[in-house]
C-alpha cells in the first residue's frame, strides 16, 4: 500500500464539500478521536475546520462553542 492509502489526510472544509490539501485515506474526529474514512465523511465545521464522526459529535461540539 502507498503511504497516501494509509495516511491521515489534510482537508479544507467548505459549504457542502471539502478539498483535499494532502492526500490520505482518513481524518480524525475532533470530538471523539475516531478515524473517519474520507468516503464516509459527512459532518464537519467550516468555521472550525474540523471533522466529526457523526451527528452526535457535531452537535456536541457545536454545543461547546455556542
PDB file with SEQRES, HELIX, SHEET and CRYST1 records, atoms N, CA, C and O in Angstrom:
SEQRES   1 A   66  UNK UNK UNK UNK UNK UNK UNK UNK UNK UNK UNK UNK UNK          
SEQRES   2 A   66  UNK UNK UNK UNK UNK UNK UNK UNK UNK UNK UNK UNK UNK          
SEQRES   3 A   66  UNK UNK UNK UNK UNK UNK UNK UNK UNK UNK UNK UNK UNK          
SEQRES   4 A   66  UNK UNK UNK UNK UNK UNK UNK UNK UNK UNK UNK UNK UNK          
SEQRES   5 A   66  UNK UNK UNK UNK UNK UNK UNK UNK UNK UNK UNK UNK UNK          
SEQRES   6 A   66  UNK                                                          
HELIX    1 AA1 UNK A    3  UNK A    6  1                                   4    
HELIX    2 AA2 UNK A   38  UNK A   40  5                                   3    
HELIX    3 AA3 UNK A   55  UNK A   65  1                                  11    
SHEET    1 AA1 2 UNK A  10  UNK A  13  0                                        
SHEET    2 AA1 2 UNK A  18  UNK A  22 -1                                        
SHEET    1 AA2 2 UNK A  26  UNK A  28  0                                        
SHEET    2 AA2 2 UNK A  35  UNK A  37 -1                                        
SHEET    1 AA3 2 UNK A  43  UNK A  45  0                                        
SHEET    2 AA3 2 UNK A  50  UNK A  52 -1                                        
CRYST1    1.000    1.000    1.000  90.00  90.00  90.00 P 1           1          
ATOM      1  N   UNK A   1       0.830  -1.181   0.000  1.00  0.00           N  
ATOM      2  CA  UNK A   1       0.000   0.000   0.000  1.00  0.00           C  
ATOM      3  C   UNK A   1       0.877   1.248   0.000  1.00  0.00           C  
ATOM      4  O   UNK A   1       1.920   1.293   0.652  1.00  0.00           O  
ATOM      5  N   UNK A   2       0.436   2.253  -0.740  1.00  0.00           N  
ATOM      6  CA  UNK A   2       1.195   3.503  -0.741  1.00  0.00           C  
ATOM      7  C   UNK A   2       0.891   4.284   0.531  1.00  0.00           C  
ATOM      8  O   UNK A   2      -0.105   4.024   1.206  1.00  0.00           O  
ATOM      9  N   UNK A   3       1.752   5.240   0.851  1.00  0.00           N  
ATOM     10  CA  UNK A   3       1.557   5.997   2.089  1.00  0.00           C  
ATOM     11  C   UNK A   3       0.275   6.807   2.067  1.00  0.00           C  
ATOM     12  O   UNK A   3      -0.308   7.047   3.125  1.00  0.00           O  
ATOM     13  N   UNK A   4      -0.195   7.244   0.878  1.00  0.00           N  
ATOM     14  CA  UNK A   4      -1.440   8.020   0.827  1.00  0.00           C  
ATOM     15  C   UNK A   4      -2.657   7.162   1.148  1.00  0.00           C  
ATOM     16  O   UNK A   4      -3.702   7.693   1.526  1.00  0.00           O  
ATOM     17  N   UNK A   5      -2.538   5.834   1.003  1.00  0.00           N  
ATOM     18  CA  UNK A   5      -3.660   4.952   1.315  1.00  0.00           C  
ATOM     19  C   UNK A   5      -3.773   4.677   2.808  1.00  0.00           C  
ATOM     20  O   UNK A   5      -4.828   4.251   3.279  1.00  0.00           O  
ATOM     21  N   UNK A   6      -2.712   4.914   3.550  1.00  0.00           N  
ATOM     22  CA  UNK A   6      -2.748   4.663   4.989  1.00  0.00           C  
ATOM     23  C   UNK A   6      -2.545   5.937   5.795  1.00  0.00           C  
ATOM     24  O   UNK A   6      -2.517   5.892   7.025  1.00  0.00           O  
ATOM     25  N   UNK A   7      -2.405   7.066   5.121  1.00  0.00           N  
ATOM     26  CA  UNK A   7      -2.054   8.315   5.791  1.00  0.00           C  
ATOM     27  C   UNK A   7      -3.274   9.146   6.158  1.00  0.00           C  
ATOM     28  O   UNK A   7      -4.355   9.010   5.585  1.00  0.00           O  
ATOM     29  N   UNK A   8      -3.053   9.995   7.121  1.00  0.00           N  
ATOM     30  CA  UNK A   8      -4.039  10.975   7.545  1.00  0.00           C  
ATOM     31  C   UNK A   8      -4.112  12.074   6.492  1.00  0.00           C  
ATOM     32  O   UNK A   8      -3.086  12.642   6.120  1.00  0.00           O  
ATOM     33  N   UNK A   9      -5.299  12.375   6.012  1.00  0.00           N  
ATOM     34  CA  UNK A   9      -5.492  13.420   5.002  1.00  0.00           C  
ATOM     35  C   UNK A   9      -5.594  14.787   5.672  1.00  0.00           C  
ATOM     36  O   UNK A   9      -5.981  14.894   6.835  1.00  0.00           O  
ATOM     37  N   UNK A  10      -5.248  15.805   4.938  1.00  0.00           N  
ATOM     38  CA  UNK A  10      -5.470  17.183   5.369  1.00  0.00           C  
ATOM     39  C   UNK A  10      -6.487  17.778   4.410  1.00  0.00           C  
ATOM     40  O   UNK A  10      -6.302  17.749   3.193  1.00  0.00           O  
ATOM     41  N   UNK A  11      -7.569  18.321   4.974  1.00  0.00           N  
ATOM     42  CA  UNK A  11      -8.666  18.835   4.156  1.00  0.00           C  
ATOM     43  C   UNK A  11      -8.942  20.298   4.456  1.00  0.00           C  
ATOM     44  O   UNK A  11      -8.598  20.806   5.522  1.00  0.00           O  
ATOM     45  N   UNK A  12      -9.571  20.965   3.495  1.00  0.00           N  
ATOM     46  CA  UNK A  12     -10.169  22.279   3.730  1.00  0.00           C  
ATOM     47  C   UNK A  12     -11.662  22.058   3.614  1.00  0.00           C  
ATOM     48  O   UNK A  12     -12.157  21.622   2.574  1.00  0.00           O  
ATOM     49  N   UNK A  13     -12.382  22.360   4.691  1.00  0.00           N  
ATOM     50  CA  UNK A  13     -13.815  22.099   4.748  1.00  0.00           C  
ATOM     51  C   UNK A  13     -14.583  23.306   4.243  1.00  0.00           C  
ATOM     52  O   UNK A  13     -14.430  24.411   4.764  1.00  0.00           O  
ATOM     53  N   UNK A  14     -15.405  23.096   3.233  1.00  0.00           N  
ATOM     54  CA  UNK A  14     -16.235  24.151   2.668  1.00  0.00           C  
ATOM     55  C   UNK A  14     -17.705  23.849   2.887  1.00  0.00           C  
ATOM     56  O   UNK A  14     -18.058  22.868   3.541  1.00  0.00           O  
ATOM     57  N   UNK A  15     -18.555  24.696   2.339  1.00  0.00           N  
ATOM     58  CA  UNK A  15     -20.000  24.504   2.443  1.00  0.00           C  
ATOM     59  C   UNK A  15     -20.434  23.380   1.519  1.00  0.00           C  
ATOM     60  O   UNK A  15     -20.493  23.556   0.302  1.00  0.00           O  
ATOM     61  N   UNK A  16     -20.737  22.224   2.097  1.00  0.00           N  
ATOM     62  CA  UNK A  16     -21.229  21.089   1.339  1.00  0.00           C  
ATOM     63  C   UNK A  16     -20.174  20.266   0.633  1.00  0.00           C  
ATOM     64  O   UNK A  16     -20.507  19.274  -0.015  1.00  0.00           O  
ATOM     65  N   UNK A  17     -18.907  20.646   0.739  1.00  0.00           N  
ATOM     66  CA  UNK A  17     -17.837  19.879   0.119  1.00  0.00           C  
ATOM     67  C   UNK A  17     -16.520  20.165   0.820  1.00  0.00           C  
ATOM     68  O   UNK A  17     -16.394  21.139   1.561  1.00  0.00           O  
ATOM     69  N   UNK A  18     -15.556  19.315   0.578  1.00  0.00           N  
ATOM     70  CA  UNK A  18     -14.222  19.551   1.135  1.00  0.00           C  
ATOM     71  C   UNK A  18     -13.192  19.382   0.030  1.00  0.00           C  
ATOM     72  O   UNK A  18     -13.421  18.666  -0.945  1.00  0.00           O  
ATOM     73  N   UNK A  19     -12.072  20.040   0.190  1.00  0.00           N  
ATOM     74  CA  UNK A  19     -10.960  19.937  -0.753  1.00  0.00           C  
ATOM     75  C   UNK A  19      -9.806  19.230  -0.057  1.00  0.00           C  
ATOM     76  O   UNK A  19      -9.494  19.518   1.099  1.00  0.00           O  
ATOM     77  N   UNK A  20      -9.187  18.315  -0.759  1.00  0.00           N  
ATOM     78  CA  UNK A  20      -8.046  17.572  -0.223  1.00  0.00           C  
ATOM     79  C   UNK A  20      -6.779  18.399  -0.432  1.00  0.00           C  
ATOM     80  O   UNK A  20      -6.385  18.670  -1.566  1.00  0.00           O  
ATOM     81  N   UNK A  21      -6.149  18.797   0.670  1.00  0.00           N  
ATOM     82  CA  UNK A  21      -4.901  19.546   0.618  1.00  0.00           C  
ATOM     83  C   UNK A  21      -3.701  18.610   0.648  1.00  0.00           C  
ATOM     84  O   UNK A  21      -2.689  18.860  -0.006  1.00  0.00           O  
ATOM     85  N   UNK A  22      -3.827  17.518   1.424  1.00  0.00           N  
ATOM     86  CA  UNK A  22      -2.788  16.485   1.489  1.00  0.00           C  
ATOM     87  C   UNK A  22      -3.493  15.141   1.383  1.00  0.00           C  
ATOM     88  O   UNK A  22      -4.312  14.812   2.241  1.00  0.00           O  
ATOM     89  N   UNK A  23      -3.194  14.357   0.351  1.00  0.00           N  
ATOM     90  CA  UNK A  23      -3.888  13.081   0.157  1.00  0.00           C  
ATOM     91  C   UNK A  23      -3.724  12.133   1.345  1.00  0.00           C  
ATOM     92  O   UNK A  23      -2.695  12.109   2.021  1.00  0.00           O  
ATOM     93  N   UNK A  24      -4.761  11.371   1.564  1.00  0.00           N  
ATOM     94  CA  UNK A  24      -4.778  10.363   2.604  1.00  0.00           C  
ATOM     95  C   UNK A  24      -6.101   9.640   2.553  1.00  0.00           C  
ATOM     96  O   UNK A  24      -6.971   9.964   1.744  1.00  0.00           O  
ATOM     97  N   UNK A  25      -6.249   8.667   3.414  1.00  0.00           N  
ATOM     98  CA  UNK A  25      -7.469   7.852   3.423  1.00  0.00           C  
ATOM     99  C   UNK A  25      -8.462   8.258   4.494  1.00  0.00           C  
ATOM    100  O   UNK A  25      -9.636   7.895   4.420  1.00  0.00           O  
ATOM    101  N   UNK A  26      -8.005   9.011   5.496  1.00  0.00           N  
ATOM    102  CA  UNK A  26      -8.888   9.302   6.624  1.00  0.00           C  
ATOM    103  C   UNK A  26      -8.532  10.633   7.272  1.00  0.00           C  
ATOM    104  O   UNK A  26      -7.466  11.207   7.047  1.00  0.00           O  
ATOM    105  N   UNK A  27      -9.491  11.103   8.101  1.00  0.00           N  
ATOM    106  CA  UNK A  27      -9.275  12.234   9.007  1.00  0.00           C  
ATOM    107  C   UNK A  27      -9.689  11.761  10.396  1.00  0.00           C  
ATOM    108  O   UNK A  27     -10.211  10.657  10.549  1.00  0.00           O  
ATOM    109  N   UNK A  28      -9.458  12.584  11.391  1.00  0.00           N  
ATOM    110  CA  UNK A  28      -9.776  12.225  12.766  1.00  0.00           C  
ATOM    111  C   UNK A  28     -10.877  13.123  13.301  1.00  0.00           C  
ATOM    112  O   UNK A  28     -10.846  14.336  13.095  1.00  0.00           O  
ATOM    113  N   UNK A  29     -11.854  12.535  13.988  1.00  0.00           N  
ATOM    114  CA  UNK A  29     -12.941  13.292  14.593  1.00  0.00           C  
ATOM    115  C   UNK A  29     -12.381  14.208  15.681  1.00  0.00           C  
ATOM    116  O   UNK A  29     -11.626  13.765  16.546  1.00  0.00           O  
ATOM    117  N   UNK A  30     -12.756  15.481  15.631  1.00  0.00           N  
ATOM    118  CA  UNK A  30     -12.272  16.473  16.593  1.00  0.00           C  
ATOM    119  C   UNK A  30     -12.838  16.248  17.994  1.00  0.00           C  
ATOM    120  O   UNK A  30     -12.273  16.743  18.969  1.00  0.00           O  
ATOM    121  N   UNK A  31     -13.934  15.518  18.110  1.00  0.00           N  
ATOM    122  CA  UNK A  31     -14.565  15.293  19.411  1.00  0.00           C  
ATOM    123  C   UNK A  31     -14.163  13.943  20.000  1.00  0.00           C  
ATOM    124  O   UNK A  31     -13.712  13.869  21.144  1.00  0.00           O  
ATOM    125  N   UNK A  32     -14.325  12.886  19.225  1.00  0.00           N  
ATOM    126  CA  UNK A  32     -14.121  11.529  19.752  1.00  0.00           C  
ATOM    127  C   UNK A  32     -12.733  10.964  19.482  1.00  0.00           C  
ATOM    128  O   UNK A  32     -12.313  10.020  20.151  1.00  0.00           O  
ATOM    129  N   UNK A  33     -12.016  11.522  18.517  1.00  0.00           N  
ATOM    130  CA  UNK A  33     -10.728  10.975  18.137  1.00  0.00           C  
ATOM    131  C   UNK A  33     -10.830   9.771  17.212  1.00  0.00           C  
ATOM    132  O   UNK A  33      -9.811   9.176  16.863  1.00  0.00           O  
ATOM    133  N   UNK A  34     -12.056   9.398  16.806  1.00  0.00           N  
ATOM    134  CA  UNK A  34     -12.252   8.258  15.911  1.00  0.00           C  
ATOM    135  C   UNK A  34     -11.696   8.579  14.524  1.00  0.00           C  
ATOM    136  O   UNK A  34     -11.703   9.728  14.083  1.00  0.00           O  
ATOM    137  N   UNK A  35     -11.220   7.542  13.857  1.00  0.00           N  
ATOM    138  CA  UNK A  35     -10.769   7.654  12.476  1.00  0.00           C  
ATOM    139  C   UNK A  35     -11.991   7.651  11.563  1.00  0.00           C  
ATOM    140  O   UNK A  35     -12.883   6.818  11.718  1.00  0.00           O  
ATOM    141  N   UNK A  36     -12.031   8.587  10.606  1.00  0.00           N  
ATOM    142  CA  UNK A  36     -13.154   8.690   9.671  1.00  0.00           C  
ATOM    143  C   UNK A  36     -12.611   8.521   8.249  1.00  0.00           C  
ATOM    144  O   UNK A  36     -11.897   9.397   7.761  1.00  0.00           O  
ATOM    145  N   UNK A  37     -12.935   7.415   7.576  1.00  0.00           N  
ATOM    146  CA  UNK A  37     -12.526   7.277   6.171  1.00  0.00           C  
ATOM    147  C   UNK A  37     -13.154   8.399   5.341  1.00  0.00           C  
ATOM    148  O   UNK A  37     -14.310   8.759   5.561  1.00  0.00           O  
ATOM    149  N   UNK A  38     -12.406   8.944   4.400  1.00  0.00           N  
ATOM    150  CA  UNK A  38     -12.918  10.060   3.603  1.00  0.00           C  
ATOM    151  C   UNK A  38     -14.214   9.727   2.885  1.00  0.00           C  
ATOM    152  O   UNK A  38     -15.074  10.592   2.721  1.00  0.00           O  
ATOM    153  N   UNK A  39     -14.362   8.473   2.454  1.00  0.00           N  
ATOM    154  CA  UNK A  39     -15.575   8.114   1.718  1.00  0.00           C  
ATOM    155  C   UNK A  39     -16.824   8.111   2.604  1.00  0.00           C  
ATOM    156  O   UNK A  39     -17.940   8.084   2.083  1.00  0.00           O  
ATOM    157  N   UNK A  40     -16.661   8.138   3.925  1.00  0.00           N  
ATOM    158  CA  UNK A  40     -17.823   8.181   4.819  1.00  0.00           C  
ATOM    159  C   UNK A  40     -17.952   9.514   5.555  1.00  0.00           C  
ATOM    160  O   UNK A  40     -18.870   9.685   6.357  1.00  0.00           O  
ATOM    161  N   UNK A  41     -17.060  10.449   5.299  1.00  0.00           N  
ATOM    162  CA  UNK A  41     -17.095  11.748   5.978  1.00  0.00           C  
ATOM    163  C   UNK A  41     -18.315  12.549   5.532  1.00  0.00           C  
ATOM    164  O   UNK A  41     -18.462  12.844   4.346  1.00  0.00           O  
ATOM    165  N   UNK A  42     -19.187  12.901   6.471  1.00  0.00           N  
ATOM    166  CA  UNK A  42     -20.409  13.646   6.167  1.00  0.00           C  
ATOM    167  C   UNK A  42     -20.596  14.880   7.057  1.00  0.00           C  
ATOM    168  O   UNK A  42     -21.403  15.755   6.743  1.00  0.00           O  
ATOM    169  N   UNK A  43     -19.862  14.949   8.150  1.00  0.00           N  
ATOM    170  CA  UNK A  43     -20.073  16.023   9.127  1.00  0.00           C  
ATOM    171  C   UNK A  43     -18.772  16.760   9.399  1.00  0.00           C  
ATOM    172  O   UNK A  43     -17.752  16.152   9.724  1.00  0.00           O  
ATOM    173  N   UNK A  44     -18.825  18.089   9.258  1.00  0.00           N  
ATOM    174  CA  UNK A  44     -17.662  18.921   9.559  1.00  0.00           C  
ATOM    175  C   UNK A  44     -18.114  20.341   9.818  1.00  0.00           C  
ATOM    176  O   UNK A  44     -19.260  20.701   9.548  1.00  0.00           O  
ATOM    177  N   UNK A  45     -17.210  21.139  10.343  1.00  0.00           N  
ATOM    178  CA  UNK A  45     -17.473  22.548  10.602  1.00  0.00           C  
ATOM    179  C   UNK A  45     -16.593  23.385   9.684  1.00  0.00           C  
ATOM    180  O   UNK A  45     -15.370  23.240   9.673  1.00  0.00           O  
ATOM    181  N   UNK A  46     -17.231  24.262   8.915  1.00  0.00           N  
ATOM    182  CA  UNK A  46     -16.490  25.181   8.049  1.00  0.00           C  
ATOM    183  C   UNK A  46     -15.751  26.199   8.911  1.00  0.00           C  
ATOM    184  O   UNK A  46     -14.581  26.489   8.662  1.00  0.00           O  
ATOM    185  N   UNK A  47     -16.423  26.740   9.917  1.00  0.00           N  
ATOM    186  CA  UNK A  47     -15.808  27.791  10.736  1.00  0.00           C  
ATOM    187  C   UNK A  47     -14.678  27.276  11.621  1.00  0.00           C  
ATOM    188  O   UNK A  47     -13.725  28.005  11.894  1.00  0.00           O  
ATOM    189  N   UNK A  48     -14.776  26.028  12.070  1.00  0.00           N  
ATOM    190  CA  UNK A  48     -13.728  25.456  12.928  1.00  0.00           C  
ATOM    191  C   UNK A  48     -12.722  24.612  12.149  1.00  0.00           C  
ATOM    192  O   UNK A  48     -11.674  24.241  12.677  1.00  0.00           O  
ATOM    193  N   UNK A  49     -13.047  24.310  10.882  1.00  0.00           N  
ATOM    194  CA  UNK A  49     -12.185  23.488  10.030  1.00  0.00           C  
ATOM    195  C   UNK A  49     -11.803  22.177  10.727  1.00  0.00           C  
ATOM    196  O   UNK A  49     -10.629  21.835  10.870  1.00  0.00           O  
ATOM    197  N   UNK A  50     -12.862  21.453  11.156  1.00  0.00           N  
ATOM    198  CA  UNK A  50     -12.645  20.163  11.796  1.00  0.00           C  
ATOM    199  C   UNK A  50     -13.758  19.197  11.422  1.00  0.00           C  
ATOM    200  O   UNK A  50     -14.873  19.603  11.094  1.00  0.00           O  
ATOM    201  N   UNK A  51     -13.432  17.912  11.477  1.00  0.00           N  
ATOM    202  CA  UNK A  51     -14.348  16.840  11.083  1.00  0.00           C  
ATOM    203  C   UNK A  51     -14.982  16.190  12.307  1.00  0.00           C  
ATOM    204  O   UNK A  51     -14.430  16.225  13.407  1.00  0.00           O  
ATOM    205  N   UNK A  52     -16.165  15.590  12.088  1.00  0.00           N  
ATOM    206  CA  UNK A  52     -16.884  14.884  13.149  1.00  0.00           C  
ATOM    207  C   UNK A  52     -17.315  13.520  12.642  1.00  0.00           C  
ATOM    208  O   UNK A  52     -17.693  13.377  11.479  1.00  0.00           O  
ATOM    209  N   UNK A  53     -17.260  12.514  13.510  1.00  0.00           N  
ATOM    210  CA  UNK A  53     -17.595  11.142  13.139  1.00  0.00           C  
ATOM    211  C   UNK A  53     -19.076  10.974  12.807  1.00  0.00           C  
ATOM    212  O   UNK A  53     -19.430  10.106  12.009  1.00  0.00           O  
ATOM    213  N   UNK A  54     -19.933  11.776  13.396  1.00  0.00           N  
ATOM    214  CA  UNK A  54     -21.365  11.657  13.148  1.00  0.00           C  
ATOM    215  C   UNK A  54     -22.108  12.863  13.678  1.00  0.00           C  
ATOM    216  O   UNK A  54     -21.493  13.808  14.172  1.00  0.00           O  
ATOM    217  N   UNK A  55     -23.434  12.839  13.579  1.00  0.00           N  
ATOM    218  CA  UNK A  55     -24.224  13.979  14.027  1.00  0.00           C  
ATOM    219  C   UNK A  55     -24.125  14.232  15.527  1.00  0.00           C  
ATOM    220  O   UNK A  55     -24.175  15.381  15.964  1.00  0.00           O  
ATOM    221  N   UNK A  56     -23.986  13.178  16.314  1.00  0.00           N  
ATOM    222  CA  UNK A  56     -23.859  13.347  17.768  1.00  0.00           C  
ATOM    223  C   UNK A  56     -22.626  14.146  18.140  1.00  0.00           C  
ATOM    224  O   UNK A  56     -22.683  15.040  18.984  1.00  0.00           O  
ATOM    225  N   UNK A  57     -21.514  13.818  17.507  1.00  0.00           N  
ATOM    226  CA  UNK A  57     -20.264  14.534  17.774  1.00  0.00           C  
ATOM    227  C   UNK A  57     -20.350  15.982  17.286  1.00  0.00           C  
ATOM    228  O   UNK A  57     -19.859  16.894  17.951  1.00  0.00           O  
ATOM    229  N   UNK A  58     -20.970  16.187  16.134  1.00  0.00           N  
ATOM    230  CA  UNK A  58     -21.118  17.544  15.604  1.00  0.00           C  
ATOM    231  C   UNK A  58     -21.965  18.395  16.546  1.00  0.00           C  
ATOM    232  O   UNK A  58     -21.592  19.526  16.859  1.00  0.00           O  
ATOM    233  N   UNK A  59     -23.100  17.864  17.001  1.00  0.00           N  
ATOM    234  CA  UNK A  59     -23.955  18.616  17.924  1.00  0.00           C  
ATOM    235  C   UNK A  59     -23.256  18.856  19.260  1.00  0.00           C  
ATOM    236  O   UNK A  59     -23.391  19.925  19.856  1.00  0.00           O  
ATOM    237  N   UNK A  60     -22.510  17.855  19.724  1.00  0.00           N  
ATOM    238  CA  UNK A  60     -21.776  18.019  20.980  1.00  0.00           C  
ATOM    239  C   UNK A  60     -20.772  19.181  20.863  1.00  0.00           C  
ATOM    240  O   UNK A  60     -20.688  20.027  21.753  1.00  0.00           O  
ATOM    241  N   UNK A  61     -20.027  19.210  19.776  1.00  0.00           N  
ATOM    242  CA  UNK A  61     -19.027  20.269  19.577  1.00  0.00           C  
ATOM    243  C   UNK A  61     -19.699  21.624  19.410  1.00  0.00           C  
ATOM    244  O   UNK A  61     -19.238  22.609  19.987  1.00  0.00           O  
ATOM    245  N   UNK A  62     -20.765  21.699  18.646  1.00  0.00           N  
ATOM    246  CA  UNK A  62     -21.465  22.972  18.443  1.00  0.00           C  
ATOM    247  C   UNK A  62     -22.041  23.487  19.748  1.00  0.00           C  
ATOM    248  O   UNK A  62     -22.108  24.698  19.961  1.00  0.00           O  
ATOM    249  N   UNK A  63     -22.459  22.578  20.631  1.00  0.00           N  
ATOM    250  CA  UNK A  63     -22.961  22.968  21.938  1.00  0.00           C  
ATOM    251  C   UNK A  63     -21.870  23.534  22.826  1.00  0.00           C  
ATOM    252  O   UNK A  63     -22.143  24.371  23.686  1.00  0.00           O  
ATOM    253  N   UNK A  64     -20.626  23.084  22.629  1.00  0.00           N  
ATOM    254  CA  UNK A  64     -19.494  23.563  23.428  1.00  0.00           C  
ATOM    255  C   UNK A  64     -19.080  24.976  23.030  1.00  0.00           C  
ATOM    256  O   UNK A  64     -18.598  25.743  23.864  1.00  0.00           O  
ATOM    257  N   UNK A  65     -19.265  25.317  21.766  1.00  0.00           N  
ATOM    258  CA  UNK A  65     -18.764  26.610  21.263  1.00  0.00           C  
ATOM    259  C   UNK A  65     -19.853  27.638  21.074  1.00  0.00           C  
ATOM    260  O   UNK A  65     -19.564  28.796  20.770  1.00  0.00           O  
ATOM    261  N   UNK A  66     -21.093  27.241  21.246  1.00  0.00           N  
ATOM    262  CA  UNK A  66     -22.207  28.182  21.020  1.00  0.00           C  
ATOM    263  C   UNK A  66     -22.328  29.189  22.132  1.00  0.00           C  
ATOM    264  O   UNK A  66     -23.210  30.047  22.094  1.00  0.00           O  
TER     265      UNK A  66                                                      
END                                                                             
